[in-house]
Amino acid sequence: QVQLVESGGGLVQPGGSLRLSCAASGSIFRLNAMGWYRQAPGKQRELVATITSGGSTNYADSVNGRFTISRDNAKNTVYLQMNSLKPADTAVYYCQMRSPLLHEYWGQGTQVTVSS
């Protein structure tokens, strides 16, 4: 059974940084694409960043240049380094795993709040 556990969320001031982690189990991590999504109150869930099994990355325009997604296959973990945070980045952030057969799995989410 696949499990994804996010951590690292919290309250940060505008301009600050946070690093989210997502630890995966129950699957051959290195074969899967991973992604981070977020959902703000009253809004639809949106893509933040993805990373393929080969390490290619993709970012939403709103975070490009501020956020960095990375993965450590030895630790079965994907990270999201978030810099220059803005109040508009406030949301619940979700980790997603997508298998080579396009099965999708989600974590429980971690709250990120950017406020002074």
RAHUGI-V544147 format. One record per pair of residues at least 24 apart in sequence whose C-alpha atoms are under 10 Angstrom apart, sorted by sequence separation. I is the first residue (numbers start at 1). J is the second residue. If there is no record, write none. Layout:
I/J + I/J
This chain:
1/25 + 2/26 + 3/27 + 29/53 + 30/54 + 33/57 + 35/59 + 89/113 + 90/114 + 1/26 + 2/27 + 30/55 + 87/112 + 88/113 + 89/114 + 90/115 + 1/27 + 2/28 + 62/88 + 63/89 + 87/113 + 88/114 + 89/115 + 2/29 + 51/78 + 62/89 + 85/112 + 86/113 + 87/114 + 88/115 + 50/78 + 85/113 + 86/114 + 87/115 + 85/114 + 86/115 + 87/116 + 50/80 + 85/115 + 49/80 + 48/80 + 36/69 + 35/69 + 34/69 + 35/70 + 34/70 + 34/71 + 33/71 + 30/71 + 29/71 + 30/72 + 31/73 + 36/78 + 29/72 + 30/73 + 34/77 + 35/78 + 36/79 + 29/73 + 30/74 + 34/78 + 35/79 + 36/80 + 28/73 + 29/74 + 30/75 + 33/78 + 34/79 + 35/80 + 48/93 + 50/95 + 53/98 + 29/75 + 30/76 + 45/91 + 47/93 + 48/94 + 49/95 + 50/96 + 51/97 + 52/98 + 53/99 + 29/76 + 30/77 + 45/92 + 46/93 + 47/94 + 48/95 + 50/97 + 53/100 + 19/67 + 21/69 + 28/76 + 29/77 + 40/88 + 43/91 + 45/93 + 46/94 + 17/66 + 18/67 + 19/68 + 20/69 + 21/70 + 22/71 + 23/72 + 24/73 + 27/76 + 29/78 + 40/89 + 41/90 + 45/94 + 47/96 + 17/67 + 19/69 + 21/71 + 25/75 + 39/89 + 40/90 + 41/91 + 24/75 + 25/76 + 38/89 + 39/90 + 40/91 + 41/92 + 23/75 + 24/76 + 25/77 + 38/90 + 39/91 + 40/92 + 23/76 + 24/77 + 38/91 + 39/92 + 40/93 + 22/76 + 23/77 + 24/78 + 37/91 + 38/92 + 39/93 + 22/77 + 23/78 + 37/92 + 38/93 + 39/94 + 21/77 + 22/78 + 23/79 + 37/93 + 38/94 + 21/78 + 22/79 + 36/93 + 37/94 + 38/95 + 20/78 + 21/79 + 22/80 + 36/94 + 37/95 + 20/79 + 21/80 + 35/94 + 36/95 + 37/96 + 19/79 + 20/80 + 21/81 + 35/95 + 36/96 + 19/80 + 20/81 + 34/95 + 35/96 + 36/97 + 18/80 + 19/81 + 20/82 + 34/96 + 35/97 + 18/81 + 19/82 + 33/96 + 34/97 + 35/98 + 17/81 + 18/82 + 19/83 + 32/96 + 33/97 + 34/98 + 17/82 + 18/83 + 32/97 + 33/98 + 34/99 + 16/82 + 17/83 + 18/84 + 32/98 + 33/99 + 15/82 + 16/83 + 17/84 + 18/85 + 31/98 + 32/99 + 33/100 + 15/83 + 16/84 + 17/85 + 29/97 + 31/99 + 32/100 + 14/83 + 15/84 + 16/85 + 17/86 + 29/98 + 30/99 + 31/100 + 32/101 + 33/102 + 37/106 + 14/84 + 15/85 + 16/86 + 27/97 + 29/99 + 32/102 + 34/104 + 36/106 + 39/109 + 6/77 + 8/79 + 13/84 + 14/85 + 15/86 + 24/95 + 28/99 + 32/103 + 33/104 + 34/105 + 35/106 + 36/107 + 38/109 + 40/111 + 4/76 + 5/77 + 6/78 + 7/79 + 8/80 + 13/85 + 14/86 + 15/87 + 22/94 + 23/95 + 24/96 + 27/99 + 32/104 + 37/109 + 38/110 + 39/111 + 40/112 + 4/77 + 6/79 + 12/85 + 13/86 + 14/87 + 20/93 + 22/95 + 24/97 + 36/109 + 38/111 + 12/86 + 13/87 + 14/88 + 20/94 + 21/95 + 22/96 + 38/112 + 12/87 + 14/89 + 20/95 + 22/97 + 12/90 + 11/90 + 10/90 + 9/91 + 9/92 + 24/107 + 9/93 + 23/107 + 22/107 + 7/93 + 6/93 + 7/94 + 22/109 + 6/94 + 7/95 + 22/110 + 5/94 + 6/95 + 21/110 + 4/94 + 5/95 + 20/110 + 4/95 + 4/96 + 20/112 + 4/97 + 3/97 + 18/112 + 2/97 + 17/114 + 16/114 + 14/113 + 15/114 + 16/115 + 6/106 + 9/109 + 10/110 + 11/111 + 12/112 + 13/113 + 14/114 + 15/115 + 4/105 + 5/106 + 6/107 + 7/108 + 9/110 + 10/111 + 11/112 + 12/113 + 13/114 + 14/115 + 15/116 + 2/104 + 3/105 + 4/106 + 5/107 + 6/108 + 7/109 + 8/110 + 9/111 + 10/112 + 11/113 + 12/114 + 13/115 + 14/116 + 2/105 + 3/106 + 4/107 + 5/108 + 6/109 + 7/110 + 8/111 + 9/112 + 10/113 + 11/114 + 12/115 + 13/116 + 2/106 + 3/107 + 4/108 + 5/109 + 6/110 + 7/111 + 8/112 + 9/113 + 10/114 + 11/115 + 12/116 + 2/107 + 3/108 + 4/109 + 5/110 + 6/111 + 11/116
